[in-house]
Amino acid sequence: MINSFADFNFKKLLNSINWKLLLFLVLFLNVKLAVKIPAIILIYLLQFNFRFRFSLKDSRLPLFYLLIIGIAFVGLLVNKNYTNSNYLLLFLTGIVFWGLCLLAVHQVKLAVENDGVEIIHRTILVFFVINAIISFGNIGLIIWETGSINPYTYQGEYQKYFIGTGDYIRGLTFDTSTTNAVLNAFGVVYFLDKKKPVMVLVCMAILLLTGSNFTNIVLIAVLAILFVFKSSKDQKSIIVICIMFLVVFMVKVSPQNNRYVYETVKNAVHPPKITLAVVAAAKPVGPLTSEEIKRKIAQQYLDSLRQQIDKKSNGVVRPGPLVPKTGNGRILIAQPNINTPPYQTPTDTTAEQRQLLTFIDAHKTTLPLSAQNNFIPGTPGKVTSELQTVRFLEKHPIKIIAGEGIGNFSSKLAFKATGLGFAGGYPTKYIYISKDFLLNHLDVYLNFFSKRVGLHSLTNSPFSVYDQFLAEYGLLGLAAFVVFYIWFFARHYKRLTYGLPLLIIMLAMFSIDYWFEQLSVTVFFELMLFLNIKETTPKLKYAHE
């Protein structure tokens, strides 16, 4: 533990980190595209180098980036979308995104090649320290604003925070809290391997504060594997402490989040069956008779009893030991429980939801899901969207090879080009919405995200890298991703230490967002994998590669 604190020798850090790389990471991982592009320009001015050195065998960089751009042009020609000027702008924007990915991966590779391993390690350490300071600052400001030491149970301000407090823990990137969660999941595994227990626990704490349940589940699964197959005695102790952190957070800090996870998993495995109640004939309006008044009092009495049923009574209604009573022994009617779902989120419609509802009204005759008057929750939106992709390709077999094309079915760019404010602004006069996107993934998104906040979850979002490649780039794109990106790193599995669990985490994360277009998590993932490969490869062999 003392050695870990000794690592925070700031004078040593100032003289022994890659400042160009740190500056690039801080700027390029920022959520704003207006910051990312200057970051790329700046790093190339500081380190002017365009020698990518692609090759079919032992390519220096993933050949995937070149191939996906080529497949995009094939899709443009096959689908003949080049006749639409608005689509051409969208298409070129998509190519720019892929170009930024390529330029970024080249720079992180240069940093690993040109600097010593320890310099890159210290640079990564400083990045996580800065991110931790900002993340703890996020929660500190919320505590200050609410006046509550635990904003995860604070229900004031129309439950502005409460179960959604984690959404505001965005860290250094100022991106979604999920981005911060994934980066800190990387940090937990990385610092565990480097035997820096303080940083492991710091990253674990920030991850929990973000409230990203899916990331928590994935990380705990990976830590369990490491605990069993690949960890020392000290590392096992840290893993146990991390799990204890999770238990304490779920039970004491954010107990309603625990219930939310349970309900989400239950509804995903066994979608609730909706039964329609029989509506009785309306009773004429008028004063209640004495008999009706008695019945109403009795009904309220029985309803209050029903909420206190003793589970051991085999269904017999009888009050439990904690039923509140008056001095005369009369049972009080239970008050509403503000911790139940109807009270967990505000019911008023936000400006963003009103915008989506206005769009739905304008396209009511064409939207099969979101335009329905009666919303019936059932199959999660992510499952529905995956089925949509499969059914679409079944009906259009010619699209199976090269897909529907950039921005035409499943991508961040497709959502961005709607002009509805998804992932930043888009020029109004160039708005483009593919009919197939409108009838499928956009419809799914509108169906859930125009409703109450409780439905705005990863399980109902159609975002997925796998879905993106299959739908918009076809089998060619999916194959290029697996063979020339995943396998580009996975083929070094014998050399990977922390890199292998990071790869497992990234494979899981690819199912919940369009990470390549996010221009954040994938860049950091590539940096850490390149670093791990270098530090476990003999110098002469690495130089040859």
HELIX and SHEET records of a PDB file:
HELIX    1   1 ILE A    2  ALA A    6  1                                   5    
HELIX    2   2 PHE A   10  ASN A   15  1                                   6    
HELIX    3   3 TRP A   19  PHE A   28  1                                  10    
HELIX    4   4 LEU A   33  LEU A   46  1                                  14    
HELIX    5   5 PHE A   64  ASN A   79  1                                  16    
HELIX    6   6 ASN A   81  THR A   83  5                                   3    
HELIX    7   7 SER A   85  ASN A  114  1                                  30    
HELIX    8   8 VAL A  117  THR A  146  1                                  30    
HELIX    9   9 PRO A  151  THR A  153  5                                   3    
HELIX   10  10 GLY A  156  GLN A  159  1                                   4    
HELIX   11  11 PHE A  162  TYR A  168  5                                   7    
HELIX   12  12 GLY A  171  THR A  173  5                                   3    
HELIX   13  13 SER A  177  ASP A  193  1                                  17    
HELIX   14  14 PRO A  197  THR A  210  1                                  14    
HELIX   15  15 ASN A  213  PHE A  229  1                                  17    
HELIX   16  16 LYS A  233  VAL A  248  1                                  16    
HELIX   17  17 PHE A  249  VAL A  253  3                                   5    
HELIX   18  18 PRO A  255  VAL A  269  1                                  15    
HELIX   19  19 SER A  290  ARG A  306  1                                  17    
HELIX   20  20 LYS A  311  SER A  313  5                                   3    
HELIX   21  21 PRO A  341  TYR A  343  5                                   3    
HELIX   22  22 ALA A  351  ALA A  362  1                                  12    
HELIX   23  23 GLY A  381  LYS A  395  1                                  15    
HELIX   24  24 LYS A  399  ALA A  402  1                                   4    
HELIX   25  25 LYS A  412  LYS A  416  1                                   5    
HELIX   26  26 THR A  428  TYR A  430  5                                   3    
HELIX   27  27 LYS A  435  LEU A  439  1                                   5    
HELIX   28  28 HIS A  441  PHE A  449  1                                   9    
HELIX   29  29 VAL A  453  LEU A  455  5                                   3    
HELIX   30  30 LEU A  458  ASN A  460  5                                   3    
HELIX   31  31 VAL A  465  PHE A  481  1                                  17    
HELIX   32  32 VAL A  482  ILE A  486  3                                   5    
HELIX   33  33 TRP A  487  ALA A  490  1                                   4    
HELIX   34  34 GLY A  499  MET A  509  1                                  11    
HELIX   35  35 TRP A  515  GLN A  518  1                                   4    
HELIX   36  36 VAL A  521  GLU A  535  1                                  15    
HELIX   37  37 LYS A  539  HIS A  544  1                                   6    
END                                                                             
